Each structure stands twice: as C-alpha cells, then as structure tokens.
C-alpha cells in the first residue's frame, strides 16, 4: 500500500467526518433556528416543524457516517489498518453515494451535494489509489 496516498485519503476522511458532524449538529440540534432550516430550503416555521423529525433522524445518519470515517482513519494508524481501510472506505463511500443521490434527486441541491460530497470523493479516490 502507498503510505503517502493512504495518509492523504485518511486526512480527507477526517475532513468528511468533521463536515458530517457539523451537518448532524445543524439537522439534529439546531434545526429549530430559522437560519438553519432556511439553509436547507425550508420556507416556513410550520414546514420546519413538519420536517423536524426527518431532519433529526437524518442528522444522526450523518453523525454515524462521520464516526465511521473517523474510526476508520484512526485505525489506519494501528496494527489493524486493513480494518480501518475498510471502515473508512465504507463510510466515505456512503457519504459520496448520499451526495450523488441528493444531486440526482434535485438539481437545485447541486451546491449542497458538492459540499457534502467533495471530501468523501477525495477520500475514496486516495484510499483506492493507495492500493495501486
């Protein structure tokens, strides 16, 4: 395995994890703030109240993927690095897939999908290149 590319992939996995923890905070903790739900394209307080349970749940999905990416990146530095590789690749690959679904489902969400998917894309790319 190419150690330099592996480290670069791990750095992008950590960045992806941090971003997804921030998204968790927005969706699951700070959703009731108008500035937050407006950022997600919700037009009114009543709409935000209806969407709140879904946003809360979705936030936890983002948290769990972030934890997976962090765990995988951390394990890359241990004797079970291969397990870390698999976990990091799975978590960042899932993040990338979610960003792809987002942009395919609604082209107006392209900016959000690009924001959500760039770090995972780079993590997946460098983690895979590390194998060559």
N, CA, C and O atoms as a Tinker XYZ file with bonds, in Angstrom:
   528  protein
     1  N      0.839000   -1.187000    0.000000    73     2
     2  CA     0.000000    0.000000    0.000000    64     1     3
     3  C      0.878000    1.242000    0.000000    63     2     4     5
     4  O      1.900000    1.283000    0.684000    81     3
     5  N      0.487000    2.243000   -0.755000    73     3     6
     6  CA     1.212000    3.506000   -0.812000    64     5     7
     7  C      0.852000    4.333000    0.426000    63     6     8     9
     8  O     -0.273000    4.817000    0.554000    81     7
     9  N      1.804000    4.485000    1.319000    73     7    10
    10  CA     1.553000    5.153000    2.603000    64     9    11
    11  C      1.182000    6.622000    2.436000    63    10    12    13
    12  O      0.310000    7.118000    3.149000    81    11
    13  N      1.820000    7.322000    1.515000    73    11    14
    14  CA     1.525000    8.751000    1.319000    64    13    15
    15  C      0.079000    8.928000    0.871000    63    14    16    17
    16  O     -0.641000    9.767000    1.411000    81    15
    17  N     -0.344000    8.144000   -0.107000    73    15    18
    18  CA    -1.718000    8.251000   -0.591000    64    17    19
    19  C     -2.717000    7.815000    0.476000    63    18    20    21
    20  O     -3.818000    8.359000    0.561000    81    19
    21  N     -2.336000    6.843000    1.282000    73    19    22
    22  CA    -3.188000    6.389000    2.371000    64    21    23
    23  C     -3.394000    7.498000    3.401000    63    22    24    25
    24  O     -4.509000    7.708000    3.878000    81    23
    25  N     -2.321000    8.203000    3.741000    73    23    26
    26  CA    -2.413000    9.316000    4.693000    64    25    27
    27  C     -3.277000   10.436000    4.118000    63    26    28    29
    28  O     -4.100000   11.009000    4.833000    81    27
    29  N     -3.101000   10.751000    2.839000    73    27    30
    30  CA    -3.923000   11.791000    2.199000    64    29    31
    31  C     -5.392000   11.367000    2.237000    63    30    32    33
    32  O     -6.263000   12.180000    2.545000    81    31
    33  N     -5.669000   10.103000    1.927000    73    31    34
    34  CA    -7.038000    9.600000    1.997000    64    33    35
    35  C     -7.603000    9.695000    3.401000    63    34    36    37
    36  O     -8.770000   10.039000    3.584000    81    35
    37  N     -6.774000    9.391000    4.394000    73    35    38
    38  CA    -7.216000    9.477000    5.788000    64    37    39
    39  C     -7.532000   10.919000    6.179000    63    38    40    41
    40  O     -8.505000   11.172000    6.890000    81    39
    41  N     -6.723000   11.851000    5.722000    73    39    42
    42  CA    -6.975000   13.271000    6.015000    64    41    43
    43  C     -8.320000   13.698000    5.428000    63    42    44    45
    44  O     -9.101000   14.377000    6.094000    81    43
    45  N     -8.591000   13.303000    4.186000    73    43    46
    46  CA    -9.876000   13.650000    3.581000    64    45    47
    47  C    -11.032000   12.929000    4.273000    63    46    48    49
    48  O    -12.132000   13.475000    4.353000    81    47
    49  N    -10.806000   11.728000    4.769000    73    47    50
    50  CA   -11.843000   11.023000    5.530000    64    49    51
    51  C    -12.159000   11.779000    6.822000    63    50    52    53
    52  O    -13.323000   11.890000    7.208000    81    51
    53  N    -11.135000   12.294000    7.484000    73    51    54
    54  CA   -11.345000   13.079000    8.708000    64    53    55
    55  C    -12.090000   14.372000    8.383000    63    54    56    57
    56  O    -13.009000   14.754000    9.108000    81    55
    57  N    -11.706000   15.046000    7.309000    73    55    58
    58  CA   -12.412000   16.274000    6.913000    64    57    59
    59  C    -13.880000   15.981000    6.593000    63    58    60    61
    60  O    -14.768000   16.744000    6.975000    81    59
    61  N    -14.129000   14.880000    5.895000    73    59    62
    62  CA   -15.506000   14.474000    5.594000    64    61    63
    63  C    -16.268000   14.206000    6.888000    63    62    64    65
    64  O    -17.432000   14.584000    7.021000    81    63
    65  N    -15.607000   13.555000    7.835000    73    63    66
    66  CA   -16.239000   13.254000    9.120000    64    65    67
    67  C    -16.614000   14.536000    9.861000    63    66    68    69
    68  O    -17.723000   14.659000   10.381000    81    67
    69  N    -15.694000   15.477000    9.905000    73    67    70
    70  CA   -15.966000   16.740000   10.601000    64    69    71
    71  C    -17.155000   17.449000    9.963000    63    70    72    73
    72  O    -18.039000   17.942000   10.663000    81    71
    73  N    -17.175000   17.500000    8.633000    73    71    74
    74  CA   -18.292000   18.139000    7.934000    64    73    75
    75  C    -19.613000   17.438000    8.272000    63    74    76    77
    76  O    -20.623000   18.104000    8.493000    81    75
    77  N    -19.614000   16.127000    8.313000    73    75    78
    78  CA   -20.850000   15.401000    8.595000    64    77    79
    79  C    -21.284000   15.550000   10.057000    63    78    80    81
    80  O    -22.477000   15.475000   10.352000    81    79
    81  N    -20.359000   15.753000   10.952000    73    79    82
    82  CA   -20.723000   16.046000   12.340000    64    81    83
    83  C    -21.342000   17.452000   12.417000    63    82    84    85
    84  O    -22.285000   17.666000   13.178000    81    83
    85  N    -20.830000   18.390000   11.650000    73    83    86
    86  CA   -21.425000   19.739000   11.591000    64    85    87
    87  C    -22.848000   19.654000   11.036000    63    86    88    89
    88  O    -23.757000   20.304000   11.552000    81    87
    89  N    -23.038000   18.856000    9.989000    73    87    90
    90  CA   -24.374000   18.687000    9.419000    64    89    91
    91  C    -25.307000   18.052000   10.454000    63    90    92    93
    92  O    -26.469000   18.444000   10.571000    81    91
    93  N    -24.799000   17.077000   11.199000    73    91    94
    94  CA   -25.587000   16.493000   12.297000    64    93    95
    95  C    -26.043000   17.577000   13.258000    63    94    96    97
    96  O    -27.212000   17.631000   13.641000    81    95
    97  N    -25.127000   18.423000   13.636000    73    95    98
    98  CA   -25.468000   19.486000   14.596000    64    97    99
    99  C    -26.581000   20.379000   14.051000    63    98   100   101
   100  O    -27.515000   20.737000   14.768000    81    99
   101  N    -26.463000   20.731000   12.767000    73    99   102
   102  CA   -27.491000   21.578000   12.160000    64   101   103
   103  C    -28.846000   20.877000   12.129000    63   102   104   105
   104  O    -29.862000   21.460000   12.506000    81   103
   105  N    -28.854000   19.624000   11.678000    73   103   106
   106  CA   -30.116000   18.918000   11.476000    64   105   107
   107  C    -30.741000   18.411000   12.772000    63   106   108   109
   108  O    -31.964000   18.416000   12.909000    81   107
   109  N    -29.936000   17.983000   13.704000    73   107   110
   110  CA   -30.486000   17.326000   14.897000    64   109   111
   111  C    -30.496000   18.197000   16.151000    63   110   112   113
   112  O    -31.278000   17.947000   17.068000    81   111
   113  N    -29.648000   19.201000   16.202000    73   111   114
   114  CA   -29.564000   20.023000   17.410000    64   113   115
   115  C    -30.103000   21.433000   17.176000    63   114   116   117
   116  O    -30.865000   21.953000   17.990000    81   115
   117  N    -29.707000   22.048000   16.062000    73   115   118
   118  CA   -30.056000   23.456000   15.828000    64   117   119
   119  C    -31.194000   23.658000   14.835000    63   118   120   121
   120  O    -31.396000   24.776000   14.360000    81   119
   121  N    -31.940000   22.611000   14.511000    73   119   122
   122  CA   -32.962000   22.696000   13.472000    64   121   123
   123  C    -34.004000   23.773000   13.753000    63   122   124   125
   124  O    -34.506000   24.379000   12.806000    81   123
   125  N    -34.345000   24.035000   14.994000    73   123   126
   126  CA   -35.418000   24.979000   15.314000    64   125   127
   127  C    -35.049000   26.436000   15.013000    63   126   128   129
   128  O    -35.916000   27.309000   15.042000    81   127
   129  N    -33.796000   26.699000   14.731000    73   127   130
   130  CA   -33.390000   28.067000   14.390000    64   129   131
   131  C    -33.739000   28.367000   12.938000    63   130   132   133
   132  O    -33.357000   27.604000   12.051000    81   131
   133  N    -34.453000   29.456000   12.671000    73   131   134
   134  CA   -34.838000   29.783000   11.293000    64   133   135
   135  C    -33.644000   29.859000   10.325000    63   134   136   137
   136  O    -33.760000   29.448000    9.171000    81   135
   137  N    -32.528000   30.370000   10.779000    73   135   138
   138  CA   -31.367000   30.450000    9.887000    64   137   139
   139  C    -30.921000   29.066000    9.421000    63   138   140   141
   140  O    -30.390000   28.917000    8.321000    81   139
   141  N    -31.140000   28.053000   10.264000    73   139   142
   142  CA   -30.732000   26.688000    9.916000    64   141   143
   143  C    -31.713000   26.080000    8.928000    63   142   144   145
   144  O    -31.304000   25.635000    7.855000    81   143
   145  N    -33.008000   26.048000    9.267000    73   143   146
   146  CA   -33.935000   25.389000    8.354000    64   145   147
   147  C    -34.069000   26.141000    7.032000    63   146   148   149
   148  O    -34.366000   25.522000    6.010000    81   147
   149  N    -33.860000   27.439000    7.022000    73   147   150
   150  CA   -33.861000   28.183000    5.754000    64   149   151
   151  C    -32.667000   27.759000    4.891000    63   150   152   153
   152  O    -32.771000   27.707000    3.665000    81   151
   153  N    -31.551000   27.462000    5.528000    73   151   154
   154  CA   -30.355000   26.998000    4.811000    64   153   155
   155  C    -30.641000   25.695000    4.055000    63   154   156   157
   156  O    -30.031000   25.414000    3.023000    81   155
   157  N    -31.574000   24.911000    4.589000    73   155   158
   158  CA   -31.952000   23.645000    3.957000    64   157   159
   159  C    -33.135000   23.805000    3.004000    63   158   160   161
   160  O    -33.701000   22.814000    2.540000    81   159
   161  N    -33.504000   25.042000    2.716000    73   159   162
   162  CA   -34.564000   25.299000    1.738000    64   161   163
   163  C    -35.975000   25.190000    2.275000    63   162   164   165
   164  O    -36.923000   25.116000    1.494000    81   163
   165  N    -36.140000   25.178000    3.591000    73   163   166
   166  CA   -37.470000   25.115000    4.189000    64   165   167
   167  C    -37.997000   26.540000    4.290000    63   166   168   169
   168  O    -37.299000   27.440000    4.756000    81   167
   169  N    -39.239000   26.735000    3.848000    73   167   170
   170  CA   -39.763000   28.092000    3.662000    64   169   171
   171  C    -40.423000   28.712000    4.885000    63   170   172   173
   172  O    -40.462000   29.936000    5.003000    81   171
   173  N    -40.941000   27.895000    5.798000    73   171   174
   174  CA   -41.700000   28.486000    6.912000    64   173   175
   175  C    -41.478000   27.686000    8.196000    63   174   176   177
   176  O    -40.993000   26.555000    8.179000    81   175
   177  N    -41.854000   28.319000    9.308000    73   175   178
   178  CA   -41.743000   27.649000   10.596000    64   177   179
   179  C    -42.621000   26.413000   10.640000    63   178   180   181
   180  O    -42.221000   25.382000   11.180000    81   179
   181  N    -43.821000   26.511000   10.074000    73   179   182
   182  CA   -44.712000   25.344000   10.090000    64   181   183
   183  C    -44.129000   24.201000    9.264000    63   182   184   185
   184  O    -44.235000   23.041000    9.662000    81   183
   185  N    -43.519000   24.507000    8.126000    73   183   186
   186  CA   -42.858000   23.473000    7.325000    64   185   187
   187  C    -41.673000   22.887000    8.090000    63   186   188   189
   188  O    -41.440000   21.678000    8.057000    81   187
   189  N    -40.931000   23.746000    8.775000    73   187   190
   190  CA   -39.784000   23.271000    9.566000    64   189   191
   191  C    -40.246000   22.340000   10.678000    63   190   192   193
   192  O    -39.567000   21.358000   10.980000    81   191
   193  N    -41.382000   22.631000   11.288000    73   191   194
   194  CA   -41.918000   21.771000   12.341000    64   193   195
   195  C    -42.322000   20.407000   11.789000    63   194   196   197
   196  O    -42.142000   19.387000   12.453000    81   195
   197  N    -42.864000   20.390000   10.577000    73   195   198
   198  CA   -43.259000   19.122000    9.952000    64   197   199
   199  C    -42.025000   18.292000    9.591000    63   198   200   201
   200  O    -42.020000   17.072000    9.759000    81   199
   201  N    -40.990000   18.952000    9.098000    73   199   202
   202  CA   -39.782000   18.271000    8.636000    64   201   203
   203  C    -38.853000   17.903000    9.796000    63   202   204   205
   204  O    -37.975000   17.055000    9.637000    81   203
   205  N    -39.037000   18.522000   10.939000    73   203   206
   206  CA   -38.110000   18.340000   12.058000    64   205   207
   207  C    -37.797000   16.880000   12.401000    63   206   208   209
   208  O    -36.619000   16.551000   12.544000    81   207
   209  N    -38.786000   15.984000   12.542000    73   207   210
   210  CA   -38.441000   14.587000   12.873000    64   209   211
   211  C    -37.543000   13.936000   11.809000    63   210   212   213
   212  O    -36.633000   13.179000   12.146000    81   211
   213  N    -37.796000   14.227000   10.544000    73   211   214
   214  CA   -36.963000   13.667000    9.481000    64   213   215
   215  C    -35.556000   14.256000    9.535000    63   214   216   217
   216  O    -34.572000   13.533000    9.377000    81   215
   217  N    -35.457000   15.567000    9.759000    73   215   218
   218  CA   -34.140000   16.207000    9.845000    64   217   219
   219  C    -33.362000   15.661000   11.038000    63   218   220   221
   220  O    -32.154000   15.438000   10.951000    81   219
   221  N    -34.052000   15.449000   12.141000    73   219   222
   222  CA   -33.419000   14.900000   13.347000    64   221   223
   223  C    -32.821000   13.522000   13.044000    63   222   224   225
   224  O    -31.666000   13.252000   13.374000    81   223
   225  N    -33.607000   12.668000   12.424000    73   223   226
   226  CA   -33.167000   11.326000   12.068000    64   225   227
   227  C    -32.018000   11.375000   11.047000    63   226   228   229
   228  O    -31.022000   10.667000   11.190000    81   227
   229  N    -32.166000   12.198000   10.046000    73   227   230
   230  CA   -31.128000   12.326000    9.019000    64   229   231
   231  C    -29.822000   12.833000    9.610000    63   230   232   233
   232  O    -28.742000   12.426000    9.182000    81   231
   233  N    -29.918000   13.704000   10.574000    73   231   234
   234  CA   -28.721000   14.200000   11.243000    64   233   235
   235  C    -27.934000   13.075000   11.899000    63   234   236   237
   236  O    -26.703000   13.065000   11.876000    81   235
   237  N    -28.655000   12.135000   12.478000    73   235   238
   238  CA   -27.970000   11.000000   13.102000    64   237   239
   239  C    -27.307000   10.098000   12.066000    63   238   240   241
   240  O    -26.243000    9.538000   12.332000    81   239
   241  N    -27.908000    9.948000   10.903000    73   239   242
   242  CA   -27.234000    9.213000    9.826000    64   241   243
   243  C    -25.894000    9.873000    9.518000    63   242   244   245
   244  O    -24.877000    9.196000    9.371000    81   243
   245  N    -25.905000   11.198000    9.423000    73   243   246
   246  CA   -24.663000   11.924000    9.149000    64   245   247
   247  C    -23.656000   11.742000   10.278000    63   246   248   249
   248  O    -22.461000   11.581000   10.028000    81   247
   249  N    -24.131000   11.767000   11.510000    73   247   250
   250  CA   -23.239000   11.560000   12.657000    64   249   251
   251  C    -22.596000   10.176000   12.603000    63   250   252   253
   252  O    -21.387000   10.041000   12.792000    81   251
   253  N    -23.398000    9.162000   12.349000    73   251   254
   254  CA   -22.871000    7.796000   12.340000    64   253   255
   255  C    -21.859000    7.598000   11.207000    63   254   256   257
   256  O    -20.851000    6.917000   11.393000    81   255
   257  N    -22.119000    8.183000   10.042000    73   255   258
   258  CA   -21.141000    8.097000    8.951000    64   257   259
   259  C    -19.860000    8.845000    9.329000    63   258   260   261
   260  O    -18.759000    8.386000    9.025000    81   259
   261  N    -20.005000    9.986000    9.988000    73   259   262
   262  CA   -18.826000   10.730000   10.443000    64   261   263
   263  C    -18.012000    9.933000   11.442000    63   262   264   265
   264  O    -16.784000    9.902000   11.362000    81   263
   265  N    -18.686000    9.290000   12.381000    73   263   266
   266  CA   -17.981000    8.454000   13.360000    64   265   267
   267  C    -17.264000    7.312000   12.643000    63   266   268   269
   268  O    -16.128000    6.982000   12.982000    81   267
   269  N    -17.920000    6.714000   11.659000    73   267   270
   270  CA   -17.291000    5.631000   10.899000    64   269   271
   271  C    -16.043000    6.097000   10.175000    63   270   272   273
   272  O    -15.022000    5.409000   10.184000    81   271
   273  N    -16.119000    7.261000    9.548000    73   271   274
   274  CA   -14.951000    7.792000    8.836000    64   273   275
   275  C    -13.811000    8.094000    9.814000    63   274   276   277
   276  O    -12.649000    7.811000    9.523000    81   275
   277  N    -14.146000    8.665000   10.966000    73   275   278
   278  CA   -13.115000    8.937000   11.982000    64   277   279
   279  C    -12.503000    7.654000   12.524000    63   278   280   281
   280  O    -11.284000    7.549000   12.657000    81   279
   281  N    -13.339000    6.692000   12.832000    73   279   282
   282  CA   -12.851000    5.412000   13.345000    64   281   283
   283  C    -11.944000    4.744000   12.315000    63   282   284   285
   284  O    -10.864000    4.257000   12.647000    81   283
   285  N    -12.393000    4.727000   11.071000    73   283   286
   286  CA   -11.581000    4.118000   10.021000    64   285   287
   287  C    -10.239000    4.801000    9.871000    63   286   288   289
   288  O     -9.208000    4.137000    9.771000    81   287
   289  N    -10.245000    6.129000    9.855000    73   287   290
   290  CA    -8.989000    6.878000    9.721000    64   289   291
   291  C     -8.076000    6.603000   10.914000    63   290   292   293
   292  O     -6.866000    6.448000   10.745000    81   291
   293  N     -8.643000    6.543000   12.115000    73   291   294
   294  CA    -7.826000    6.276000   13.310000    64   293   295
   295  C     -7.223000    4.876000   13.259000    63   294   296   297
   296  O     -6.063000    4.688000   13.628000    81   295
   297  N     -7.989000    3.907000   12.811000    73   295   298
   298  CA    -7.495000    2.532000   12.758000    64   297   299
   299  C     -6.407000    2.336000   11.707000    63   298   300   301
   300  O     -5.643000    1.373000   11.770000    81   299
   301  N     -6.340000    3.243000   10.749000    73   299   302
   302  CA    -5.281000    3.162000    9.738000    64   301   303
   303  C     -3.895000    3.272000   10.367000    63   302   304   305
   304  O     -2.899000    2.879000    9.761000    81   303
   305  N     -3.839000    3.810000   11.582000    73   303   306
   306  CA    -2.571000    4.017000   12.268000    64   305   307
   307  C     -2.257000    2.903000   13.257000    63   306   308   309
   308  O     -1.352000    3.041000   14.080000    81   307
   309  N     -2.994000    1.805000   13.184000    73   307   310
   310  CA    -2.848000    0.724000   14.151000    64   309   311
   311  C     -2.486000   -0.583000   13.439000    63   310   312   313
   312  O     -2.459000   -0.639000   12.210000    81   311
   313  N     -2.211000   -1.625000   14.214000    73   311   314
   314  CA    -1.936000   -2.928000   13.596000    64   313   315
   315  C     -3.126000   -3.501000   12.809000    63   314   316   317
   316  O     -2.943000   -4.414000   12.004000    81   315
   317  N     -4.326000   -2.984000   13.029000    73   315   318
   318  CA    -5.490000   -3.438000   12.269000    64   317   319
   319  C     -5.850000   -2.419000   11.186000    63   318   320   321
   320  O     -7.019000   -2.104000   10.966000    81   319
   321  N     -4.819000   -1.921000   10.524000    73   319   322
   322  CA    -5.000000   -0.890000    9.498000    64   321   323
   323  C     -5.935000   -1.338000    8.381000    63   322   324   325
   324  O     -6.665000   -0.516000    7.827000    81   323
   325  N     -5.928000   -2.608000    8.045000    73   323   326
   326  CA    -6.788000   -3.089000    6.973000    64   325   327
   327  C     -8.264000   -2.937000    7.345000    63   326   328   329
   328  O     -9.088000   -2.614000    6.490000    81   327
   329  N     -8.596000   -3.167000    8.605000    73   327   330
   330  CA    -9.967000   -2.942000    9.065000    64   329   331
   331  C    -10.306000   -1.456000    8.973000    63   330   332   333
   332  O    -11.402000   -1.089000    8.549000    81   331
   333  N     -9.370000   -0.610000    9.367000    73   331   334
   334  CA    -9.576000    0.833000    9.258000    64   333   335
   335  C     -9.802000    1.254000    7.825000    63   334   336   337
   336  O    -10.644000    2.107000    7.543000    81   335
   337  N     -9.052000    0.658000    6.924000    73   335   338
   338  CA    -9.195000    0.957000    5.500000    64   337   339
   339  C    -10.626000    0.644000    5.049000    63   338   340   341
   340  O    -11.276000    1.460000    4.395000    81   339
   341  N    -11.101000   -0.546000    5.411000    73   339   342
   342  CA   -12.453000   -0.942000    5.021000    64   341   343
   343  C    -13.524000   -0.043000    5.610000    63   342   344   345
   344  O    -14.468000    0.341000    4.919000    81   343
   345  N    -13.382000    0.293000    6.879000    73   343   346
   346  CA   -14.371000    1.149000    7.542000    64   345   347
   347  C    -14.351000    2.553000    6.939000    63   346   348   349
   348  O    -15.407000    3.120000    6.657000    81   347
   349  N    -13.165000    3.114000    6.740000    73   347   350
   350  CA   -13.058000    4.458000    6.159000    64   349   351
   351  C    -13.626000    4.482000    4.750000    63   350   352   353
   352  O    -14.335000    5.417000    4.379000    81   351
   353  N    -13.320000    3.464000    3.969000    73   351   354
   354  CA   -13.814000    3.405000    2.597000    64   353   355
   355  C    -15.329000    3.236000    2.571000    63   354   356   357
   356  O    -16.005000    3.856000    1.751000    81   355
   357  N    -15.866000    2.409000    3.453000    73   355   358
   358  CA   -17.313000    2.233000    3.515000    64   357   359
   359  C    -18.015000    3.539000    3.912000    63   358   360   361
   360  O    -18.987000    3.942000    3.273000    81   359
   361  N    -17.520000    4.196000    4.964000    73   359   362
   362  CA   -18.166000    5.416000    5.457000    64   361   363
   363  C    -18.094000    6.531000    4.424000    63   362   364   365
   364  O    -19.104000    7.177000    4.141000    81   363
   365  N    -16.918000    6.765000    3.858000    73   363   366
   366  CA   -16.798000    7.853000    2.880000    64   365   367
   367  C    -17.500000    7.495000    1.571000    63   366   368   369
   368  O    -18.031000    8.372000    0.891000    81   367
   369  N    -17.502000    6.220000    1.221000    73   367   370
   370  CA   -18.250000    5.793000    0.036000    64   369   371
   371  C    -19.744000    6.007000    0.220000    63   370   372   373
   372  O    -20.435000    6.396000   -0.721000    81   371
   373  N    -20.249000    5.756000    1.420000    73   371   374
   374  CA   -21.660000    6.010000    1.716000    64   373   375
   375  C    -21.975000    7.495000    1.654000    63   374   376   377
   376  O    -23.026000    7.890000    1.150000    81   375
   377  N    -21.067000    8.319000    2.167000    73   375   378
   378  CA   -21.252000    9.772000    2.085000    64   377   379
   379  C    -21.313000   10.218000    0.632000    63   378   380   381
   380  O    -22.163000   11.022000    0.252000    81   379
   381  N    -20.403000    9.688000   -0.172000    73   379   382
   382  CA   -20.359000   10.034000   -1.594000    64   381   383
   383  C    -21.637000    9.574000   -2.296000    63   382   384   385
   384  O    -22.188000   10.301000   -3.123000    81   383
   385  N    -22.100000    8.390000   -1.973000    73   383   386
   386  CA   -23.344000    7.889000   -2.568000    64   385   387
   387  C    -24.524000    8.776000   -2.185000    63   386   388   389
   388  O    -25.383000    9.062000   -3.019000    81   387
   389  N    -24.569000    9.212000   -0.931000    73   387   390
   390  CA   -25.657000   10.096000   -0.488000    64   389   391
   391  C    -25.623000   11.427000   -1.232000    63   390   392   393
   392  O    -26.668000   11.960000   -1.603000    81   391
   393  N    -24.429000   11.961000   -1.449000    73   391   394
   394  CA   -24.305000   13.217000   -2.200000    64   393   395
   395  C    -24.755000   13.023000   -3.646000    63   394   396   397
   396  O    -25.367000   13.912000   -4.236000    81   395
   397  N    -24.451000   11.869000   -4.204000    73   395   398
   398  CA   -24.871000   11.566000   -5.573000    64   397   399
   399  C    -26.385000   11.474000   -5.662000    63   398   400   401
   400  O    -26.986000   12.017000   -6.589000    81   399
   401  N    -27.004000   10.795000   -4.709000    73   399   402
   402  CA   -28.463000   10.699000   -4.674000    64   401   403
   403  C    -29.078000   12.086000   -4.533000    63   402   404   405
   404  O    -30.087000   12.386000   -5.172000    81   403
   405  N    -28.482000   12.926000   -3.708000    73   403   406
   406  CA   -29.001000   14.276000   -3.497000    64   405   407
   407  C    -29.031000   15.061000   -4.804000    63   406   408   409
   408  O    -30.043000   15.676000   -5.138000    81   407
   409  N    -27.939000   15.042000   -5.531000    73   407   410
   410  CA   -27.887000   15.823000   -6.771000    64   409   411
   411  C    -28.776000   15.209000   -7.858000    63   410   412   413
   412  O    -29.350000   15.940000   -8.665000    81   411
   413  N    -28.896000   13.898000   -7.888000    73   411   414
   414  CA   -29.759000   13.255000   -8.880000    64   413   415
   415  C    -31.238000   13.463000   -8.573000    63   414   416   417
   416  O    -32.064000   13.485000   -9.485000    81   415
   417  N    -31.574000   13.614000   -7.303000    73   415   418
   418  CA   -32.968000   13.790000   -6.923000    64   417   419
   419  C    -33.461000   15.214000   -7.133000    63   418   420   421
   420  O    -34.653000   15.438000   -7.343000    81   419
   421  N    -32.543000   16.180000   -7.077000    73   419   422
   422  CA   -32.956000   17.578000   -7.219000    64   421   423
   423  C    -31.741000   18.405000   -7.631000    63   422   424   425
   424  O    -30.869000   18.695000   -6.811000    81   423
   425  N    -31.693000   18.775000   -8.886000    73   423   426
   426  CA   -30.545000   19.525000   -9.416000    64   425   427
   427  C    -30.325000   20.854000   -8.689000    63   426   428   429
   428  O    -29.208000   21.371000   -8.668000    81   427
   429  N    -31.384000   21.408000   -8.094000    73   427   430
   430  CA   -31.225000   22.665000   -7.351000    64   429   431
   431  C    -30.399000   22.484000   -6.091000    63   430   432   433
   432  O    -29.955000   23.466000   -5.495000    81   431
   433  N    -30.187000   21.242000   -5.678000    73   431   434
   434  CA   -29.386000   20.956000   -4.493000    64   433   435
   435  C    -27.943000   20.607000   -4.842000    63   434   436   437
   436  O    -27.221000   20.014000   -4.041000    81   435
   437  N    -27.538000   20.985000   -6.048000    73   435   438
   438  CA   -26.178000   20.657000   -6.502000    64   437   439
   439  C    -25.115000   21.243000   -5.579000    63   438   440   441
   440  O    -24.132000   20.572000   -5.267000    81   439
   441  N    -25.298000   22.463000   -5.148000    73   439   442
   442  CA   -24.295000   23.084000   -4.263000    64   441   443
   443  C    -24.153000   22.299000   -2.962000    63   442   444   445
   444  O    -23.040000   22.042000   -2.503000    81   443
   445  N    -25.279000   21.921000   -2.376000    73   443   446
   446  CA   -25.235000   21.133000   -1.139000    64   445   447
   447  C    -24.590000   19.776000   -1.390000    63   446   448   449
   448  O    -23.802000   19.295000   -0.576000    81   447
   449  N    -24.927000   19.165000   -2.517000    73   447   450
   450  CA   -24.352000   17.850000   -2.842000    64   449   451
   451  C    -22.847000   17.943000   -3.052000    63   450   452   453
   452  O    -22.101000   17.060000   -2.629000    81   451
   453  N    -22.406000   18.999000   -3.698000    73   451   454
   454  CA   -20.965000   19.181000   -3.920000    64   453   455
   455  C    -20.262000   19.425000   -2.586000    63   454   456   457
   456  O    -19.191000   18.872000   -2.335000    81   455
   457  N    -20.860000   20.246000   -1.738000    73   455   458
   458  CA   -20.288000   20.499000   -0.416000    64   457   459
   459  C    -20.199000   19.204000    0.387000    63   458   460   461
   460  O    -19.176000   18.917000    1.010000    81   459
   461  N    -21.271000   18.435000    0.366000    73   459   462
   462  CA   -21.347000   17.196000    1.134000    64   461   463
   463  C    -20.462000   16.100000    0.551000    63   462   464   465
   464  O    -19.985000   15.236000    1.287000    81   463
   465  N    -20.239000   16.125000   -0.756000    73   463   466
   466  CA   -19.564000   15.015000   -1.402000    64   465   467
   467  C    -18.107000   15.193000   -1.773000    63   466   468   469
   468  O    -17.448000   14.213000   -2.122000    81   467
   469  N    -17.576000   16.406000   -1.712000    73   467   470
   470  CA   -16.206000   16.627000   -2.177000    64   469   471
   471  C    -15.171000   15.917000   -1.311000    63   470   472   473
   472  O    -14.330000   15.189000   -1.839000    81   471
   473  N    -15.214000   16.111000   -0.002000    73   471   474
   474  CA   -14.238000   15.433000    0.866000    64   473   475
   475  C    -14.360000   13.906000    0.782000    63   474   476   477
   476  O    -13.343000   13.219000    0.696000    81   475
   477  N    -15.579000   13.364000    0.804000    73   475   478
   478  CA   -15.679000   11.911000    0.648000    64   477   479
   479  C    -15.146000   11.415000   -0.703000    63   478   480   481
   480  O    -14.492000   10.374000   -0.769000    81   479
   481  N    -15.424000   12.152000   -1.761000    73   479   482
   482  CA   -14.909000   11.770000   -3.076000    64   481   483
   483  C    -13.388000   11.689000   -3.060000    63   482   484   485
   484  O    -12.803000   10.720000   -3.544000    81   483
   485  N    -12.763000   12.705000   -2.505000    73   483   486
   486  CA   -11.298000   12.722000   -2.441000    64   485   487
   487  C    -10.769000   11.610000   -1.530000    63   486   488   489
   488  O     -9.739000   11.003000   -1.822000    81   487
   489  N    -11.472000   11.344000   -0.432000    73   487   490
   490  CA   -11.058000   10.247000    0.454000    64   489   491
   491  C    -11.123000    8.914000   -0.282000    63   490   492   493
   492  O    -10.173000    8.133000   -0.238000    81   491
   493  N    -12.226000    8.652000   -0.950000    73   491   494
   494  CA   -12.382000    7.398000   -1.692000    64   493   495
   495  C    -11.311000    7.283000   -2.763000    63   494   496   497
   496  O    -10.682000    6.236000   -2.913000    81   495
   497  N    -11.110000    8.355000   -3.498000    73   495   498
   498  CA   -10.117000    8.353000   -4.574000    64   497   499
   499  C     -8.725000    8.014000   -4.039000    63   498   500   501
   500  O     -8.062000    7.120000   -4.565000    81   499
   501  N     -8.282000    8.714000   -3.008000    73   499   502
   502  CA    -6.931000    8.482000   -2.480000    64   501   503
   503  C     -6.807000    7.137000   -1.764000    63   502   504   505
   504  O     -5.757000    6.498000   -1.821000    81   503
   505  N     -7.873000    6.710000   -1.092000    73   503   506
   506  CA    -7.826000    5.391000   -0.452000    64   505   507
   507  C     -7.701000    4.281000   -1.499000    63   506   508   509
   508  O     -6.967000    3.312000   -1.302000    81   507
   509  N     -8.415000    4.429000   -2.598000    73   507   510
   510  CA    -8.310000    3.430000   -3.665000    64   509   511
   511  C     -6.949000    3.504000   -4.359000    63   510   512   513
   512  O     -6.349000    2.476000   -4.672000    81   511
   513  N     -6.470000    4.716000   -4.597000    73   511   514
   514  CA    -5.155000    4.854000   -5.241000    64   513   515
   515  C     -4.037000    4.298000   -4.356000    63   514   516   517
   516  O     -3.004000    3.857000   -4.861000    81   515
   517  N     -4.239000    4.320000   -3.065000    73   515   518
   518  CA    -3.230000    3.794000   -2.138000    64   517   519
   519  C     -2.986000    2.295000   -2.362000    63   518   520   521
   520  O     -1.926000    1.772000   -2.019000    81   519
   521  N     -3.958000    1.629000   -2.929000    73   519   522
   522  CA    -3.818000    0.184000   -3.183000    64   521   523
   523  C     -2.940000   -0.135000   -4.384000    63   522   524   525
   524  O     -2.388000   -1.230000   -4.491000    81   523
   525  N     -2.818000    0.819000   -5.273000    73   523   526
   526  CA    -2.065000    0.577000   -6.517000    64   525   527
   527  C     -0.567000    0.535000   -6.265000    63   526   528
   528  O      0.211000    0.341000   -7.200000    81   527
